[in-house]
Amino acid sequence: MFAVGSESRIRYACPMKNMILAALMVVSGSAFAGVEVGASAPDFSLNDLEGKTVKLSDFKGKTVVLEWFNPGCPYVKASHTKGSLVDTAKKQAAKGVVWLSINSGAEGKQGAGVEKNKEGVKTFAMTNPVLLDEKGTVGKAYGATNTPHLFIINKEGKVAYRGAPDNSPDGEGASPAGGTLVSYVDTALAELAAGKPVKVTESKAYGCGVKYAN
């Protein structure tokens, strides 16, 4: 059984397709509370695992990926060991993309705290920063509901994509909808790099719920 938020919801750039999909699919309105696709990405300032302050505004003019992260979540583990997030941050960083993982889990919750995240970084061989948002302020500003949950911010500072990493809600890439694995994040980043509009701008995030304080 999949966690809450495992069913697919895709929003295309075409308004007519959006209207049709909205009529066909019923999704909780609160699931996507937060920043809308096309809106300016909220700035933030968070500390990484070494205590260094990282601000979104530091990366003005660059494409940025925000990945909501929890090293204790089975879906995160699957995504980083078998699924679409294996080495993805490294590959995208080599292309000039900034990748920031954010843990909005509150103190005492699953996967929260510096040490647990350092263990996760080592286990998953991550090289990108992991930022701690224990108060959940940033996660709620973006409307992050699940781990993993990804947001792509284009060079103009607008949200270009939000949702799941791919169309396989097991996190392993083994059960893609339609039978063919599609990495929404890789595809959207390639489209942005080529100066093309992002076709799939939104999908329903799957995985564990973000472990907010309340």
C-alpha positions as a Markdown table, in Angstrom:
| # | Residue | x | y | z |
|---|---|---|---|---|
| 1 | Met | 0.0 | 0.0 | 0.0 |
| 2 | Phe | 1.4 | 3.4 | -0.9 |
| 3 | Ala | 1.6 | 6.3 | 1.4 |
| 4 | Val | -0.9 | 9.2 | 1.2 |
| 5 | Gly | -0.2 | 11.2 | -2.0 |
| 6 | Ser | 0.8 | 8.3 | -4.1 |
| 7 | Glu | -1.7 | 8.6 | -6.8 |
| 8 | Ser | -0.7 | 10.5 | -10.0 |
| 9 | Arg | -1.8 | 14.0 | -10.8 |
| 10 | Ile | -0.1 | 15.8 | -13.7 |
| 11 | Arg | -0.5 | 19.4 | -14.8 |
| 12 | Tyr | 0.5 | 20.3 | -18.3 |
| 13 | Ala | 1.5 | 23.7 | -19.6 |
| 14 | Cys | -1.6 | 23.7 | -21.9 |
| 15 | Pro | -4.5 | 25.3 | -20.1 |
| 16 | Met | -7.1 | 23.2 | -21.9 |
| 17 | Lys | -5.4 | 20.0 | -20.8 |
| 18 | Asn | -5.3 | 21.4 | -17.3 |
| 19 | Met | -9.0 | 21.9 | -17.4 |
| 20 | Ile | -9.7 | 18.4 | -18.6 |
| 21 | Leu | -7.4 | 16.8 | -16.1 |
| 22 | Ala | -8.9 | 18.9 | -13.3 |
| 23 | Ala | -12.4 | 17.7 | -14.3 |
| 24 | Leu | -11.3 | 14.0 | -14.4 |
| 25 | Met | -9.1 | 13.8 | -11.2 |
| 26 | Val | -10.1 | 14.6 | -7.6 |
| 27 | Val | -7.3 | 15.7 | -5.4 |
| 28 | Ser | -7.3 | 17.2 | -1.9 |
| 29 | Gly | -7.0 | 21.0 | -2.2 |
| 30 | Ser | -4.7 | 21.1 | 0.8 |
| 31 | Ala | -2.2 | 18.8 | -0.9 |
| 32 | Phe | -0.9 | 21.6 | -3.0 |
| 33 | Ala | -1.2 | 24.5 | -0.7 |
| 34 | Gly | 1.9 | 26.8 | -1.0 |
| 35 | Val | 3.7 | 28.3 | -3.9 |
| 36 | Glu | 2.0 | 27.8 | -7.3 |
| 37 | Val | 3.8 | 26.9 | -10.5 |
| 38 | Gly | 4.7 | 30.2 | -12.3 |
| 39 | Ala | 4.9 | 32.1 | -9.0 |
| 40 | Ser | 8.1 | 33.6 | -7.6 |
| 41 | Ala | 9.9 | 31.1 | -5.4 |
| 42 | Pro | 9.9 | 32.2 | -1.7 |
| 43 | Asp | 13.4 | 33.2 | -0.5 |
| 44 | Phe | 14.7 | 31.5 | 2.6 |
| 45 | Ser | 17.8 | 31.2 | 4.8 |
| 46 | Leu | 18.6 | 27.8 | 6.4 |
| 47 | Asn | 21.6 | 26.2 | 7.9 |
| 48 | Asp | 23.3 | 23.2 | 6.4 |
| 49 | Leu | 24.7 | 20.2 | 8.4 |
| 50 | Glu | 27.9 | 22.1 | 9.2 |
| 51 | Gly | 26.0 | 25.2 | 10.4 |
| 52 | Lys | 26.7 | 27.3 | 7.3 |
| 53 | Thr | 23.9 | 29.6 | 6.3 |
| 54 | Val | 22.5 | 29.0 | 2.8 |
| 55 | Lys | 20.1 | 31.4 | 1.1 |
| 56 | Leu | 18.1 | 30.8 | -2.0 |
| 57 | Ser | 19.0 | 34.3 | -3.1 |
| 58 | Asp | 22.6 | 33.2 | -3.2 |
| 59 | Phe | 21.8 | 31.4 | -6.4 |
| 60 | Lys | 20.0 | 34.2 | -8.3 |
| 61 | Gly | 20.1 | 33.6 | -12.1 |
| 62 | Lys | 20.6 | 29.8 | -11.7 |
| 63 | Thr | 18.3 | 26.9 | -12.0 |
| 64 | Val | 17.7 | 25.4 | -8.6 |
| 65 | Val | 16.1 | 22.1 | -7.5 |
| 66 | Leu | 14.7 | 21.8 | -4.0 |
| 67 | Glu | 14.3 | 18.2 | -2.8 |
| 68 | Trp | 12.3 | 17.6 | 0.4 |
| 69 | Phe | 14.3 | 15.0 | 2.2 |
| 70 | Asn | 14.1 | 12.6 | 5.1 |
| 71 | Pro | 16.8 | 9.9 | 5.4 |
| 72 | Gly | 14.5 | 7.7 | 7.5 |
| 73 | Cys | 11.7 | 7.6 | 4.9 |
| 74 | Pro | 11.5 | 4.3 | 3.0 |
| 75 | Tyr | 10.5 | 6.1 | -0.2 |
| 76 | Val | 13.6 | 8.4 | 0.1 |
| 77 | Lys | 15.8 | 5.4 | 0.7 |
| 78 | Ala | 14.3 | 3.7 | -2.4 |
| 79 | Ser | 14.7 | 6.8 | -4.6 |
| 80 | His | 18.3 | 7.3 | -3.6 |
| 81 | Thr | 19.4 | 3.6 | -3.8 |
| 82 | Lys | 17.3 | 2.2 | -6.7 |
| 83 | Gly | 15.1 | 4.9 | -8.2 |
| 84 | Ser | 15.3 | 8.2 | -10.0 |
| 85 | Leu | 17.3 | 10.1 | -7.5 |
| 86 | Val | 20.4 | 7.9 | -7.6 |
| 87 | Asp | 23.3 | 10.3 | -8.5 |
| 88 | Thr | 20.7 | 12.7 | -10.1 |
| 89 | Ala | 21.9 | 15.7 | -8.0 |
| 90 | Lys | 25.5 | 15.0 | -9.0 |
| 91 | Lys | 24.7 | 14.8 | -12.7 |
| 92 | Gln | 22.6 | 17.9 | -12.7 |
| 93 | Ala | 25.2 | 19.8 | -10.7 |
| 94 | Ala | 27.7 | 19.0 | -13.5 |
| 95 | Lys | 25.4 | 20.8 | -15.8 |
| 96 | Gly | 25.3 | 23.9 | -13.6 |
| 97 | Val | 22.0 | 23.1 | -11.7 |
| 98 | Val | 22.0 | 23.9 | -8.0 |
| 99 | Trp | 20.5 | 21.1 | -5.9 |
| 100 | Leu | 19.4 | 21.7 | -2.3 |
| 101 | Ser | 17.9 | 19.0 | -0.1 |
| 102 | Ile | 15.7 | 20.3 | 2.7 |
| 103 | Asn | 14.5 | 18.4 | 5.8 |
| 104 | Ser | 11.5 | 20.0 | 7.4 |
| 105 | Gly | 11.2 | 17.3 | 10.0 |
| 106 | Ala | 10.8 | 18.7 | 13.6 |
| 107 | Glu | 13.1 | 17.8 | 16.4 |
| 108 | Gly | 12.5 | 14.2 | 17.6 |
| 109 | Lys | 10.7 | 13.2 | 14.4 |
| 110 | Gln | 11.8 | 10.4 | 12.0 |
| 111 | Gly | 15.0 | 11.4 | 10.1 |
| 112 | Ala | 15.4 | 14.8 | 11.9 |
| 113 | Gly | 18.6 | 16.3 | 13.3 |
| 114 | Val | 22.1 | 16.8 | 12.1 |
| 115 | Glu | 23.5 | 13.4 | 12.9 |
| 116 | Lys | 20.8 | 11.4 | 11.2 |
| 117 | Asn | 21.1 | 13.6 | 8.1 |
| 118 | Lys | 24.8 | 13.2 | 8.0 |
| 119 | Glu | 24.3 | 9.4 | 8.1 |
| 120 | Gly | 21.9 | 9.8 | 5.2 |
| 121 | Val | 24.4 | 11.8 | 3.2 |
| 122 | Lys | 27.0 | 9.1 | 3.7 |
| 123 | Thr | 24.6 | 6.2 | 2.9 |
| 124 | Phe | 23.3 | 7.8 | -0.2 |
| 125 | Ala | 26.7 | 9.3 | -1.3 |
| 126 | Met | 25.2 | 12.8 | -1.5 |
| 127 | Thr | 27.4 | 15.7 | -2.4 |
| 128 | Asn | 24.8 | 18.5 | -2.4 |
| 129 | Pro | 23.9 | 20.5 | 0.7 |
| 130 | Val | 21.2 | 19.2 | 3.1 |
| 131 | Leu | 19.4 | 22.1 | 4.9 |
| 132 | Leu | 17.5 | 21.8 | 8.1 |
| 133 | Asp | 14.1 | 23.4 | 8.4 |
| 134 | Glu | 13.0 | 22.1 | 11.8 |
| 135 | Lys | 10.4 | 24.8 | 12.3 |
| 136 | Gly | 8.9 | 23.8 | 9.0 |
| 137 | Thr | 8.6 | 27.4 | 7.8 |
| 138 | Val | 10.2 | 26.8 | 4.4 |
| 139 | Gly | 8.4 | 23.6 | 3.8 |
| 140 | Lys | 5.0 | 25.1 | 4.5 |
| 141 | Ala | 5.8 | 28.2 | 2.4 |
| 142 | Tyr | 6.4 | 25.9 | -0.6 |
| 143 | Gly | 3.6 | 23.5 | 0.3 |
| 144 | Ala | 5.9 | 20.5 | 0.6 |
| 145 | Thr | 3.8 | 17.5 | 1.7 |
| 146 | Asn | 5.9 | 14.4 | 1.1 |
| 147 | Thr | 9.4 | 13.1 | 1.0 |
| 148 | Pro | 10.6 | 13.1 | -1.7 |
| 149 | His | 8.8 | 16.3 | -3.0 |
| 150 | Leu | 10.7 | 18.4 | -5.6 |
| 151 | Phe | 10.4 | 21.9 | -6.8 |
| 152 | Ile | 12.3 | 23.3 | -9.8 |
| 153 | Ile | 13.0 | 27.0 | -9.8 |
| 154 | Asn | 14.1 | 28.5 | -13.2 |
| 155 | Lys | 16.7 | 31.2 | -13.8 |
| 156 | Glu | 14.0 | 33.9 | -13.5 |
| 157 | Gly | 13.3 | 32.7 | -9.9 |
| 158 | Lys | 9.9 | 31.2 | -10.8 |
| 159 | Val | 8.6 | 27.8 | -9.9 |
| 160 | Ala | 8.7 | 25.7 | -13.1 |
| 161 | Tyr | 7.8 | 22.3 | -11.6 |
| 162 | Arg | 6.6 | 20.8 | -8.4 |
| 163 | Gly | 5.8 | 17.2 | -7.6 |
| 164 | Ala | 7.2 | 13.7 | -7.6 |
| 165 | Pro | 10.6 | 12.8 | -9.1 |
| 166 | Asp | 9.0 | 10.4 | -11.5 |
| 167 | Asn | 5.8 | 8.4 | -12.3 |
| 168 | Ser | 6.7 | 5.3 | -10.2 |
| 169 | Pro | 5.2 | 5.8 | -6.7 |
| 170 | Asp | 7.1 | 2.8 | -5.2 |
| 171 | Gly | 10.2 | 5.1 | -5.3 |
| 172 | Glu | 12.1 | 2.3 | -6.9 |
| 173 | Gly | 11.3 | 3.0 | -10.5 |
| 174 | Ala | 9.8 | -0.5 | -10.7 |
| 175 | Ser | 6.1 | 0.3 | -11.1 |
| 176 | Pro | 5.8 | 3.3 | -13.5 |
| 177 | Ala | 2.3 | 4.5 | -14.5 |
| 178 | Gly | 1.7 | 3.4 | -18.1 |
| 179 | Gly | 4.7 | 0.9 | -17.9 |
| 180 | Thr | 7.4 | 3.4 | -18.9 |
| 181 | Leu | 9.5 | 5.2 | -16.3 |
| 182 | Val | 9.5 | 9.0 | -16.8 |
| 183 | Ser | 11.7 | 11.2 | -14.7 |
| 184 | Tyr | 9.7 | 14.4 | -14.5 |
| 185 | Val | 12.6 | 16.3 | -12.9 |
| 186 | Asp | 15.2 | 15.2 | -15.5 |
| 187 | Thr | 12.8 | 16.0 | -18.3 |
| 188 | Ala | 11.9 | 19.4 | -16.9 |
| 189 | Leu | 15.5 | 20.4 | -16.4 |
| 190 | Ala | 16.4 | 19.3 | -19.9 |
| 191 | Glu | 13.5 | 21.4 | -21.3 |
| 192 | Leu | 14.6 | 24.4 | -19.3 |
| 193 | Ala | 18.3 | 24.0 | -20.4 |
| 194 | Ala | 17.1 | 23.9 | -24.0 |
| 195 | Gly | 15.0 | 27.0 | -23.6 |
| 196 | Lys | 11.8 | 25.1 | -24.1 |
| 197 | Pro | 8.6 | 25.3 | -22.0 |
| 198 | Val | 8.2 | 22.6 | -19.4 |
| 199 | Lys | 5.4 | 20.3 | -20.6 |
| 200 | Val | 4.7 | 18.6 | -17.3 |
| 201 | Thr | 4.7 | 21.3 | -14.7 |
| 202 | Glu | 3.1 | 19.5 | -11.8 |
| 203 | Ser | 2.5 | 16.0 | -10.5 |
| 204 | Lys | 1.2 | 14.5 | -7.2 |
| 205 | Ala | 4.1 | 13.8 | -4.8 |
| 206 | Tyr | 4.3 | 10.4 | -3.3 |
| 207 | Gly | 6.1 | 9.0 | -0.3 |
| 208 | Cys | 6.1 | 9.7 | 3.4 |
| 209 | Gly | 4.4 | 12.8 | 4.8 |
| 210 | Val | 6.8 | 15.6 | 5.9 |
| 211 | Lys | 7.3 | 15.2 | 9.6 |
| 212 | Tyr | 6.3 | 18.7 | 10.6 |
| 213 | Ala | 6.0 | 19.6 | 14.3 |
| 214 | Asn | 2.2 | 20.1 | 13.8 |
